[in-house]
Amino acid sequence: QKEVEQNSGPLSVPEGAIASLNCTYSDRGSQSFFWYRQYSGKSPELIMSIYSNGDKEDGRFTAQLNKASQYVSLLIRDSQPSDSATYLCAVGYAGGTSYGKLTFGQGTILTVHP
Amino acid sequence: DAGITQSPRHKVTETGTPVTLRCHQTENHRYMYWYRQDPGHGLRLIHYSYGVKDTDKGEVSDGYSVSRSKTEDFLLTLESATSSQTSVYFCAISEYSLRYGYTFGSGTRLTVV
């Protein structure tokens, strides 16, 4: 069974700090990696996607992928109280019956305190 | 959420009754998914569809059935609701999920008493 694990949290950081969220996955055939943000009582919202090893930056967000270590991370720079949410890591597979389906981690709760 | 709506948003039902949740999209996306979200378990796939009348089971499909008679509608039915099916249900759509991920609906909070 394909597994996606996230650091359990909750994670608390002061405003202006860097928040680091981590995710590991079990299937080496994984092809696509996504980070979703979910505010309390709301639906998940896609904030980052990454497919190749290395870093991908979008504003204050940086996704990092290391396929050899089966590890993907999300860095949030200059964290704001509005970043307080649950962050979900999702992994997509291209093989066989799993094609196109995303497997989600359990999520990490991030709190940014003023 | 633009292009995808779920109904109802909230529902309370009694054990043993059938319940149908509806997902409606206006994006003409091929793929549709039903997930449930529970504390400690995250998002778990119930059923998915890869086209009209084409559906398949996910990891937690027992007690659930689905139907897709039109591209835009994907129905999830709890055949005989149990308390363990109390959850938040999310519908998601995608055209090419490996590149663009999913877009989620607003969710349905179902309580089985």
Boltz contact constraints between the chains, C-beta under 6 A:
constraints:
  - contact:
      token1: [A, 31]
      token2: [B, 98]
      max_distance: 6.0
  - contact:
      token1: [A, 32]
      token2: [B, 98]
      max_distance: 6.0
  - contact:
      token1: [A, 34]
      token2: [B, 101]
      max_distance: 6.0
  - contact:
      token1: [A, 43]
      token2: [B, 90]
      max_distance: 6.0
  - contact:
      token1: [A, 43]
      token2: [B, 104]
      max_distance: 6.0
  - contact:
      token1: [A, 43]
      token2: [B, 106]
      max_distance: 6.0
  - contact:
      token1: [A, 43]
      token2: [B, 107]
      max_distance: 6.0
  - contact:
      token1: [A, 44]
      token2: [B, 104]
      max_distance: 6.0
  - contact:
      token1: [A, 46]
      token2: [B, 101]
      max_distance: 6.0
  - contact:
      token1: [A, 49]
      token2: [B, 101]
      max_distance: 6.0
  - contact:
      token1: [A, 92]
      token2: [B, 97]
      max_distance: 6.0
  - contact:
      token1: [A, 92]
      token2: [B, 98]
      max_distance: 6.0
  - contact:
      token1: [A, 100]
      token2: [B, 97]
      max_distance: 6.0
  - contact:
      token1: [A, 104]
      token2: [B, 42]
      max_distance: 6.0
  - contact:
      token1: [A, 104]
      token2: [B, 43]
      max_distance: 6.0
  - contact:
      token1: [A, 106]
      token2: [B, 42]
      max_distance: 6.0
  - contact:
      token1: [A, 107]
      token2: [B, 42]
      max_distance: 6.0
